[in-house]
Amino acid sequence: MLADTDHELCESCGVWVEKSMYGKKYWGVERSTFVVGKDGKVVKVWRKVVADGHAKDVQEFVRSRSY
C-alpha cells in the first residue's frame, strides 16, 4: 500500500487521466493493475479494470507463472 499524493507514480505509469462524469471533467486515477516481477520489471498490465471478476483474473495469471 502506498500513497501517491503528488501523482508522481500515477503520472509515470500513465494512469493519472482526465475523466468525465455527467458532463464534468476532472482528473483522477484510471483503475489499473500492474504485476511486477522480482526484477522490478512490469510483467502484465490491465487497464480500465472492471472490479467484478478482476481479482480472479489476476490471481490466475500470477499462479500460472513462476517469478
A tleap script that builds the chain and sets N, CA, C and O, in Angstrom:
source leaprc.protein.ff14SB
mol = sequence {
  NMET LEU ALA ASP THR ASP HIE GLU LEU CYS
  GLU SER CYS GLY VAL TRP VAL GLU LYS SER
  MET TYR GLY LYS LYS TYR TRP GLY VAL GLU
  ARG SER THR PHE VAL VAL GLY LYS ASP GLY
  LYS VAL VAL LYS VAL TRP ARG LYS VAL VAL
  ALA ASP GLY HIE ALA LYS ASP VAL GLN GLU
  PHE VAL ARG SER ARG SER CTYR
}
set mol.1.N position { 0.853 -1.166 0.000 }
set mol.1.CA position { 0.000 0.000 0.000 }
set mol.1.C position { 0.897 1.226 0.000 }
set mol.1.O position { 1.884 1.294 0.733 }
set mol.2.N position { 0.541 2.183 -0.827 }
set mol.2.CA position { 1.309 3.419 -0.844 }
set mol.2.C position { 0.382 4.588 -1.090 }
set mol.2.O position { -0.738 4.429 -1.574 }
set mol.3.N position { 0.869 5.759 -0.749 }
set mol.3.CA position { 0.121 6.989 -1.005 }
set mol.3.C position { 0.889 7.793 -2.041 }
set mol.3.O position { 2.079 8.057 -1.863 }
set mol.4.N position { 0.232 8.180 -3.107 }
set mol.4.CA position { 0.857 8.933 -4.188 }
set mol.4.C position { 0.190 10.304 -4.257 }
set mol.4.O position { -0.450 10.649 -5.250 }
set mol.5.N position { 0.350 11.070 -3.197 }
set mol.5.CA position { -0.394 12.319 -3.053 }
set mol.5.C position { -0.041 13.370 -4.101 }
set mol.5.O position { -0.851 14.250 -4.392 }
set mol.6.N position { 1.164 13.286 -4.673 }
set mol.6.CA position { 1.548 14.256 -5.700 }
set mol.6.C position { 1.392 13.699 -7.116 }
set mol.6.O position { 1.793 14.342 -8.086 }
set mol.7.N position { 0.810 12.508 -7.233 }
set mol.7.CA position { 0.502 11.849 -8.517 }
set mol.7.C position { 1.747 11.465 -9.315 }
set mol.7.O position { 1.636 11.141 -10.497 }
set mol.8.N position { 2.909 11.493 -8.706 }
set mol.8.CA position { 4.163 11.217 -9.421 }
set mol.8.C position { 4.170 9.803 -10.020 }
set mol.8.O position { 4.479 9.631 -11.199 }
set mol.9.N position { 3.837 8.811 -9.223 }
set mol.9.CA position { 3.820 7.435 -9.727 }
set mol.9.C position { 2.701 7.251 -10.750 }
set mol.9.O position { 2.914 6.650 -11.803 }
set mol.10.N position { 1.515 7.764 -10.446 }
set mol.10.CA position { 0.387 7.632 -11.386 }
set mol.10.C position { 0.705 8.262 -12.736 }
set mol.10.O position { 0.380 7.699 -13.781 }
set mol.11.N position { 1.337 9.426 -12.712 }
set mol.11.CA position { 1.689 10.081 -13.975 }
set mol.11.C position { 2.734 9.273 -14.732 }
set mol.11.O position { 2.646 9.147 -15.953 }
set mol.12.N position { 3.722 8.723 -14.030 }
set mol.12.CA position { 4.763 7.961 -14.719 }
set mol.12.C position { 4.220 6.656 -15.296 }
set mol.12.O position { 4.767 6.129 -16.264 }
set mol.13.N position { 3.147 6.134 -14.704 }
set mol.13.CA position { 2.522 4.901 -15.211 }
set mol.13.C position { 1.414 5.187 -16.221 }
set mol.13.O position { 0.852 4.265 -16.812 }
set mol.14.N position { 1.110 6.449 -16.414 }
set mol.14.CA position { 0.090 6.834 -17.391 }
set mol.14.C position { -1.337 6.609 -16.937 }
set mol.14.O position { -2.242 6.480 -17.761 }
set mol.15.N position { -1.543 6.561 -15.625 }
set mol.15.CA position { -2.900 6.310 -15.131 }
set mol.15.C position { -3.547 7.545 -14.486 }
set mol.15.O position { -4.680 7.459 -14.012 }
set mol.16.N position { -2.853 8.688 -14.459 }
set mol.16.CA position { -3.456 9.946 -13.998 }
set mol.16.C position { -4.045 10.586 -15.242 }
set mol.16.O position { -3.322 11.167 -16.051 }
set mol.17.N position { -5.363 10.477 -15.394 }
set mol.17.CA position { -6.018 10.833 -16.655 }
set mol.17.C position { -7.194 11.774 -16.421 }
set mol.17.O position { -7.742 11.865 -15.322 }
set mol.18.N position { -7.560 12.466 -17.485 }
set mol.18.CA position { -8.754 13.307 -17.433 }
set mol.18.C position { -9.968 12.402 -17.573 }
set mol.18.O position { -10.026 11.547 -18.456 }
set mol.19.N position { -10.923 12.602 -16.699 }
set mol.19.CA position { -12.147 11.807 -16.707 }
set mol.19.C position { -13.336 12.724 -16.903 }
set mol.19.O position { -13.215 13.948 -16.842 }
set mol.20.N position { -14.480 12.118 -17.139 }
set mol.20.CA position { -15.698 12.896 -17.318 }
set mol.20.C position { -16.857 12.140 -16.692 }
set mol.20.O position { -17.022 10.941 -16.914 }
set mol.21.N position { -17.662 12.852 -15.906 }
set mol.21.CA position { -18.858 12.253 -15.325 }
set mol.21.C position { -19.967 13.300 -15.327 }
set mol.21.O position { -19.803 14.404 -14.808 }
set mol.22.N position { -21.074 12.938 -15.908 }
set mol.22.CA position { -22.229 13.835 -16.006 }
set mol.22.C position { -21.840 15.174 -16.626 }
set mol.22.O position { -22.328 16.228 -16.217 }
set mol.23.N position { -20.947 15.116 -17.628 }
set mol.23.CA position { -20.538 16.315 -18.338 }
set mol.23.C position { -19.452 17.129 -17.666 }
set mol.23.O position { -18.957 18.093 -18.250 }
set mol.24.N position { -19.065 16.760 -16.436 }
set mol.24.CA position { -17.996 17.486 -15.740 }
set mol.24.C position { -16.678 16.761 -15.964 }
set mol.24.O position { -16.596 15.541 -15.821 }
set mol.25.N position { -15.659 17.515 -16.312 }
set mol.25.CA position { -14.327 16.941 -16.494 }
set mol.25.C position { -13.516 17.142 -15.221 }
set mol.25.O position { -13.625 18.167 -14.547 }
set mol.26.N position { -12.705 16.146 -14.910 }
set mol.26.CA position { -11.848 16.214 -13.723 }
set mol.26.C position { -10.694 15.237 -13.917 }
set mol.26.O position { -10.734 14.402 -14.821 }
set mol.27.N position { -9.675 15.333 -13.084 }
set mol.27.CA position { -8.514 14.448 -13.148 }
set mol.27.C position { -8.624 13.399 -12.058 }
set mol.27.O position { -9.025 13.688 -10.931 }
set mol.28.N position { -8.263 12.177 -12.414 }
set mol.28.CA position { -8.308 11.088 -11.445 }
set mol.28.C position { -7.506 9.896 -11.925 }
set mol.28.O position { -6.914 9.922 -13.004 }
set mol.29.N position { -7.494 8.860 -11.120 }
set mol.29.CA position { -6.722 7.660 -11.419 }
set mol.29.C position { -7.566 6.690 -12.228 }
set mol.29.O position { -8.693 6.370 -11.850 }
set mol.30.N position { -7.016 6.224 -13.343 }
set mol.30.CA position { -7.651 5.178 -14.127 }
set mol.30.C position { -7.423 3.861 -13.396 }
set mol.30.O position { -6.284 3.513 -13.086 }
set mol.31.N position { -8.480 3.141 -13.124 }
set mol.31.CA position { -8.352 1.874 -12.405 }
set mol.31.C position { -7.551 0.896 -13.260 }
set mol.31.O position { -7.977 0.497 -14.343 }
set mol.32.N position { -6.399 0.525 -12.754 }
set mol.32.CA position { -5.472 -0.339 -13.488 }
set mol.32.C position { -4.769 -1.277 -12.514 }
set mol.32.O position { -4.705 -1.018 -11.313 }
set mol.33.N position { -4.243 -2.372 -13.059 }
set mol.33.CA position { -3.476 -3.319 -12.258 }
set mol.33.C position { -2.171 -3.604 -12.981 }
set mol.33.O position { -2.150 -3.844 -14.188 }
set mol.34.N position { -1.082 -3.575 -12.223 }
set mol.34.CA position { 0.246 -3.876 -12.755 }
set mol.34.C position { 0.827 -5.023 -11.954 }
set mol.34.O position { 0.835 -4.974 -10.724 }
set mol.35.N position { 1.317 -6.060 -12.631 }
set mol.35.CA position { 2.046 -7.138 -11.967 }
set mol.35.C position { 3.523 -6.868 -12.231 }
set mol.35.O position { 3.951 -6.723 -13.376 }
set mol.36.N position { 4.301 -6.803 -11.131 }
set mol.36.CA position { 5.725 -6.505 -11.215 }
set mol.36.C position { 6.502 -7.737 -10.778 }
set mol.36.O position { 6.228 -8.308 -9.723 }
set mol.37.N position { 7.470 -8.145 -11.587 }
set mol.37.CA position { 8.296 -9.301 -11.271 }
set mol.37.C position { 9.352 -8.972 -10.236 }
set mol.37.O position { 9.535 -7.811 -9.870 }
set mol.38.N position { 10.045 -9.997 -9.764 }
set mol.38.CA position { 11.097 -9.809 -8.762 }
set mol.38.C position { 12.203 -8.885 -9.252 }
set mol.38.O position { 12.864 -8.219 -8.455 }
set mol.39.N position { 12.400 -8.846 -10.560 }
set mol.39.CA position { 13.446 -7.990 -11.134 }
set mol.39.C position { 13.004 -6.534 -11.263 }
set mol.39.O position { 13.769 -5.689 -11.729 }
set mol.40.N position { 11.761 -6.238 -10.847 }
set mol.40.CA position { 11.244 -4.874 -10.892 }
set mol.40.C position { 10.634 -4.490 -12.222 }
set mol.40.O position { 10.196 -3.352 -12.386 }
set mol.41.N position { 10.593 -5.403 -13.175 }
set mol.41.CA position { 10.005 -5.118 -14.483 }
set mol.41.C position { 8.526 -5.472 -14.490 }
set mol.41.O position { 8.101 -6.450 -13.875 }
set mol.42.N position { 7.752 -4.661 -15.197 }
set mol.42.CA position { 6.317 -4.907 -15.319 }
set mol.42.C position { 6.109 -6.122 -16.208 }
set mol.42.O position { 6.609 -6.180 -17.331 }
set mol.43.N position { 5.355 -7.101 -15.683 }
set mol.43.CA position { 5.111 -8.357 -16.381 }
set mol.43.C position { 3.784 -8.332 -17.125 }
set mol.43.O position { 3.662 -8.903 -18.209 }
set mol.44.N position { 2.792 -7.670 -16.544 }
set mol.44.CA position { 1.439 -7.662 -17.118 }
set mol.44.C position { 0.732 -6.390 -16.667 }
set mol.44.O position { 0.918 -5.926 -15.543 }
set mol.45.N position { -0.078 -5.836 -17.556 }
set mol.45.CA position { -0.857 -4.636 -17.249 }
set mol.45.C position { -2.296 -4.853 -17.673 }
set mol.45.O position { -2.558 -5.330 -18.777 }
set mol.46.N position { -3.224 -4.507 -16.804 }
set mol.46.CA position { -4.651 -4.448 -17.138 }
set mol.46.C position { -5.051 -2.989 -16.994 }
set mol.46.O position { -4.826 -2.394 -15.941 }
set mol.47.N position { -5.638 -2.404 -18.024 }
set mol.47.CA position { -6.086 -1.010 -17.992 }
set mol.47.C position { -7.604 -0.966 -17.986 }
set mol.47.O position { -8.261 -1.899 -18.447 }
set mol.48.N position { -8.149 0.102 -17.471 }
set mol.48.CA position { -9.594 0.324 -17.403 }
set mol.48.C position { -10.298 -0.899 -16.825 }
set mol.48.O position { -11.214 -1.458 -17.428 }
set mol.49.N position { -9.849 -1.293 -15.655 }
set mol.49.CA position { -10.311 -2.504 -14.986 }
set mol.49.C position { -11.738 -2.355 -14.475 }
set mol.49.O position { -12.114 -1.312 -13.941 }
set mol.50.N position { -12.519 -3.405 -14.645 }
set mol.50.CA position { -13.845 -3.529 -14.032 }
set mol.50.C position { -13.666 -4.481 -12.854 }
set mol.50.O position { -13.149 -5.585 -13.021 }
set mol.51.N position { -14.085 -4.064 -11.681 }
set mol.51.CA position { -13.792 -4.806 -10.452 }
set mol.51.C position { -14.338 -6.236 -10.447 }
set mol.51.O position { -13.644 -7.156 -10.014 }
set mol.52.N position { -15.556 -6.431 -10.918 }
set mol.52.CA position { -16.162 -7.765 -10.860 }
set mol.52.C position { -15.331 -8.784 -11.630 }
set mol.52.O position { -15.166 -8.675 -12.845 }
set mol.53.N position { -14.813 -9.769 -10.917 }
set mol.53.CA position { -14.061 -10.850 -11.527 }
set mol.53.C position { -12.593 -10.555 -11.787 }
set mol.53.O position { -11.834 -11.459 -12.136 }
set mol.54.N position { -12.188 -9.319 -11.624 }
set mol.54.CA position { -10.807 -8.954 -11.943 }
set mol.54.C position { -9.795 -9.623 -11.016 }
set mol.54.O position { -8.756 -10.097 -11.477 }
set mol.55.N position { -10.082 -9.666 -9.738 }
set mol.55.CA position { -9.147 -10.284 -8.793 }
set mol.55.C position { -8.871 -11.737 -9.174 }
set mol.55.O position { -7.741 -12.209 -9.056 }
set mol.56.N position { -9.891 -12.433 -9.623 }
set mol.56.CA position { -9.729 -13.824 -10.037 }
set mol.56.C position { -8.813 -13.910 -11.257 }
set mol.56.O position { -7.955 -14.790 -11.325 }
set mol.57.N position { -8.987 -13.009 -12.214 }
set mol.57.CA position { -8.134 -12.989 -13.407 }
set mol.57.C position { -6.671 -12.764 -13.030 }
set mol.57.O position { -5.780 -13.433 -13.553 }
set mol.58.N position { -6.429 -11.822 -12.125 }
set mol.58.CA position { -5.067 -11.526 -11.698 }
set mol.58.C position { -4.480 -12.724 -10.959 }
set mol.58.O position { -3.336 -13.112 -11.197 }
set mol.59.N position { -5.260 -13.297 -10.073 }
set mol.59.CA position { -4.802 -14.458 -9.305 }
set mol.59.C position { -4.428 -15.613 -10.242 }
set mol.59.O position { -3.385 -16.241 -10.058 }
set mol.60.N position { -5.250 -15.893 -11.220 }
set mol.60.CA position { -4.965 -16.961 -12.185 }
set mol.60.C position { -3.685 -16.662 -12.964 }
set mol.60.O position { -2.875 -17.560 -13.193 }
set mol.61.N position { -3.504 -15.417 -13.367 }
set mol.61.CA position { -2.299 -15.043 -14.103 }
set mol.61.C position { -1.053 -15.262 -13.246 }
set mol.61.O position { -0.078 -15.861 -13.699 }
set mol.62.N position { -1.092 -14.781 -12.020 }
set mol.62.CA position { 0.070 -14.881 -11.132 }
set mol.62.C position { 0.376 -16.341 -10.810 }
set mol.62.O position { 1.538 -16.746 -10.805 }
set mol.63.N position { -0.641 -17.113 -10.546 }
set mol.63.CA position { -0.430 -18.533 -10.217 }
set mol.63.C position { 0.118 -19.333 -11.405 }
set mol.63.O position { 0.780 -20.351 -11.206 }
set mol.64.N position { -0.146 -18.892 -12.616 }
set mol.64.CA position { 0.295 -19.629 -13.801 }
set mol.64.C position { 1.748 -19.337 -14.178 }
set mol.64.O position { 2.273 -19.936 -15.117 }
set mol.65.N position { 2.392 -18.438 -13.468 }
set mol.65.CA position { 3.764 -18.037 -13.777 }
set mol.65.C position { 4.655 -18.274 -12.566 }
set mol.65.O position { 4.191 -18.283 -11.426 }
set mol.66.N position { 5.937 -18.463 -12.834 }
set mol.66.CA position { 6.891 -18.534 -11.717 }
set mol.66.C position { 7.838 -17.345 -11.845 }
set mol.66.O position { 8.347 -17.056 -12.929 }
set mol.67.N position { 8.062 -16.679 -10.758 }
set mol.67.CA position { 8.912 -15.491 -10.761 }
set mol.67.C position { 10.136 -15.795 -9.958 }
set mol.67.O position { 11.009 -14.939 -9.815 }
savepdb mol mol.pdb
quit
